[in-house]
């Protein structure tokens, strides 16, 4: 088993275990035992549960960027990459939903995941041809995080096979971002400060 295959198997086991028993029972050792993986190798590959979540976020970003649109408007390209990221989350849906339920009871983990997601949004912006560096880039990353979080809330309740409700939510949030960017003459991505914006941002994860 290659390192990539090992990592993928351990991450999948962690999310399966989280779905089955709750994330309070997830550790690197528990995930390795759940999948029948070598403990010594798991220890060498993952220092802690946070490393599993970091790897999961990297995997989600890779899924979002692989084969993503390279033509069309920035909005179209961001829509495509965001939906690809949701498609990846869908393959671990029960584990992700269990993690979302756990985060309010573990503020330190929630804060770490929020920072990881901000970094992920930078990759998606760069993939869409938007400079994610400097002050404007920092604003754009946080703005796109709100778009992601708005879509995440829809995804959590979306029972359609083709994620219709999720697509609609992402499209709506990106439209708001376009409106604000036009209003302020900015290239940043943001959504308005409606009643759903703050709670949604708090529920975002490195998924």
C-alpha positions as CSV (number, residue, x, y, z in Angstrom):
1,X,0.0,0.0,0.0
2,X,1.4,3.4,-1.1
3,X,1.6,6.3,1.3
4,X,-1.3,8.0,-0.6
5,X,-3.4,4.8,-0.4
6,X,-2.6,4.5,3.3
7,X,-3.5,8.1,4.0
8,X,-6.8,7.9,2.1
9,X,-7.7,4.7,3.9
10,X,-7.0,6.2,7.4
11,X,-8.9,9.4,6.6
12,X,-11.9,7.4,5.3
13,X,-11.8,5.3,8.5
14,X,-11.7,8.3,10.7
15,X,-14.8,9.8,9.0
16,X,-16.6,6.4,9.1
17,X,-15.8,6.1,12.8
18,X,-16.9,9.6,13.4
19,X,-20.2,8.9,11.8
20,X,-20.6,5.6,13.7
21,X,-19.5,6.7,17.2
22,X,-19.1,10.4,17.2
23,X,-15.9,12.5,16.8
24,X,-15.1,12.4,20.5
25,X,-14.1,8.8,19.9
26,X,-11.9,9.5,16.9
27,X,-8.2,9.4,17.2
28,X,-5.4,8.3,14.8
29,X,-5.0,5.0,16.6
30,X,-8.8,4.4,16.7
31,X,-9.1,5.1,13.0
32,X,-6.1,2.9,12.2
33,X,-7.6,0.0,14.2
34,X,-11.0,0.6,12.6
35,X,-9.4,0.1,9.2
36,X,-6.9,-2.6,10.2
37,X,-4.0,-0.4,9.4
38,X,-0.5,-0.5,10.9
39,X,-0.4,1.6,14.0
40,X,3.3,2.4,13.8
41,X,2.9,3.6,10.2
42,X,-0.2,5.6,11.2
43,X,1.8,7.3,14.0
44,X,4.5,8.2,11.5
45,X,2.0,9.6,9.0
46,X,-0.4,11.5,11.4
47,X,0.7,13.2,14.6
48,X,-2.9,13.8,15.8
49,X,-6.6,13.9,14.9
50,X,-6.0,17.5,13.6
51,X,-3.6,16.1,11.0
52,X,-6.4,13.8,9.7
53,X,-8.7,16.8,9.3
54,X,-5.9,18.8,7.6
55,X,-5.3,15.9,5.2
56,X,-9.1,15.7,4.5
57,X,-9.1,19.4,3.6
58,X,-6.2,18.9,1.2
59,X,-8.0,16.0,-0.4
60,X,-11.1,18.2,-0.8
61,X,-9.0,21.0,-2.4
62,X,-7.4,18.5,-4.8
63,X,-10.9,17.3,-5.8
64,X,-12.0,20.8,-6.3
65,X,-9.1,21.8,-8.4
66,X,-8.7,18.6,-10.5
67,X,-10.4,19.1,-13.8
68,X,-11.9,22.5,-12.7
69,X,-13.0,25.0,-15.3
70,X,-10.2,27.2,-16.7
71,X,-12.5,29.3,-19.0
72,X,-15.5,31.5,-18.5
73,X,-16.1,34.1,-15.8
74,X,-14.5,34.0,-12.4
75,X,-17.9,33.4,-10.9
76,X,-18.4,30.4,-13.2
77,X,-15.0,29.0,-12.3
78,X,-15.6,29.4,-8.5
79,X,-19.0,27.9,-8.8
80,X,-17.5,24.8,-10.5
81,X,-14.7,24.4,-8.0
82,X,-17.0,24.9,-5.0
83,X,-19.4,22.3,-6.3
84,X,-16.5,19.9,-6.9
85,X,-15.5,20.3,-3.3
86,X,-19.1,19.6,-2.2
87,X,-19.1,16.5,-4.4
88,X,-16.0,15.3,-2.4
89,X,-17.7,16.0,0.9
90,X,-20.7,14.0,-0.3
91,X,-18.5,10.8,-0.4
92,X,-18.0,11.2,3.4
93,X,-21.3,12.8,4.1
94,X,-22.2,11.0,7.4
95,X,-18.8,11.6,8.9
96,X,-18.8,15.3,7.8
97,X,-22.3,15.9,9.3
98,X,-21.1,14.2,12.6
99,X,-18.1,16.5,12.6
100,X,-20.4,19.6,12.1
101,X,-22.4,18.5,15.1
102,X,-19.3,18.0,17.2
103,X,-17.6,21.4,16.4
104,X,-19.8,23.6,18.7
105,X,-18.6,21.5,21.6
106,X,-15.0,21.9,20.7
107,X,-14.2,25.6,20.0
108,X,-10.4,25.1,19.6
109,X,-11.0,22.5,16.8
110,X,-13.5,24.8,15.2
111,X,-11.0,27.7,15.1
112,X,-8.3,25.5,13.6
113,X,-10.7,24.3,10.9
114,X,-11.8,27.8,10.1
115,X,-8.2,28.8,9.5
116,X,-7.6,25.7,7.4
117,X,-10.7,26.6,5.3
118,X,-9.4,30.1,4.8
119,X,-6.3,28.6,3.3
120,X,-8.4,26.3,1.1
121,X,-10.4,29.3,-0.2
122,X,-7.1,30.8,-1.3
123,X,-6.3,27.7,-3.4
124,X,-9.8,27.9,-5.0
125,X,-9.4,31.6,-5.7
126,X,-6.0,31.1,-7.3
127,X,-7.5,28.2,-9.4
128,X,-10.1,30.6,-10.7
129,X,-7.5,33.2,-11.6
130,X,-8.0,35.5,-8.6
131,X,-4.9,36.8,-6.8
132,X,-5.3,35.5,-3.2
133,X,-2.2,37.3,-1.8
134,X,-1.9,40.6,0.1
135,X,-4.8,42.5,1.8
136,X,-7.2,42.1,-1.0
137,X,-6.4,38.4,-1.1
138,X,-7.1,38.1,2.6
139,X,-10.4,39.8,2.2
140,X,-11.2,37.6,-0.8
141,X,-10.4,34.4,1.1
142,X,-12.7,35.3,3.9
143,X,-15.4,36.4,1.6
144,X,-15.3,33.1,-0.3
145,X,-15.3,31.3,3.1
146,X,-18.7,32.9,3.7
147,X,-19.9,31.7,0.3
148,X,-18.6,28.2,1.2
149,X,-20.3,28.3,4.6
150,X,-23.6,29.5,3.2
151,X,-23.5,26.6,0.8
152,X,-22.4,24.2,3.5
153,X,-25.6,24.9,5.5
154,X,-27.6,24.1,2.4
155,X,-25.6,21.0,1.7
156,X,-26.2,19.7,5.3
157,X,-29.9,19.6,4.6
158,X,-29.8,18.7,0.9
159,X,-31.2,15.3,0.3
160,X,-31.3,15.5,-3.4
161,X,-29.0,13.2,-5.4
162,X,-27.6,16.0,-7.6
163,X,-27.3,18.5,-4.7
164,X,-29.8,20.9,-6.3
165,X,-30.3,22.9,-3.1
166,X,-26.6,23.2,-2.6
167,X,-26.0,24.5,-6.1
168,X,-28.8,27.0,-5.7
169,X,-27.3,28.3,-2.4
170,X,-23.8,28.6,-3.8
171,X,-25.1,30.4,-6.9
172,X,-27.1,32.8,-4.7
173,X,-24.1,33.5,-2.4
174,X,-21.8,34.1,-5.4
175,X,-24.4,36.5,-6.9
176,X,-24.3,38.5,-3.7
177,X,-20.6,38.5,-3.9
178,X,-20.7,39.9,-7.4
179,X,-23.1,42.6,-6.3
180,X,-20.9,43.7,-3.5
181,X,-17.8,43.7,-5.6
182,X,-19.5,45.8,-8.2
183,X,-20.8,48.2,-5.6
184,X,-17.4,48.8,-4.0
185,X,-15.3,48.4,-7.1
186,X,-13.4,45.5,-5.5
187,X,-12.3,42.1,-6.7
188,X,-13.0,40.5,-3.3
189,X,-15.6,37.8,-2.9
190,X,-18.1,38.3,-0.1
191,X,-21.7,37.8,0.9
192,X,-23.9,40.3,2.6
193,X,-24.4,40.4,6.4
194,X,-27.8,38.7,6.3
195,X,-29.1,36.7,9.2
196,X,-27.6,33.4,8.0
197,X,-24.1,34.7,7.3
198,X,-22.5,34.7,10.8
199,X,-23.9,31.3,11.9
200,X,-22.9,29.8,8.6
201,X,-19.4,31.0,8.9
202,X,-19.1,29.5,12.3
203,X,-20.2,26.1,11.0
204,X,-17.6,26.0,8.2
205,X,-15.0,23.2,8.3
206,X,-12.1,21.9,6.4
207,X,-14.0,19.6,4.3
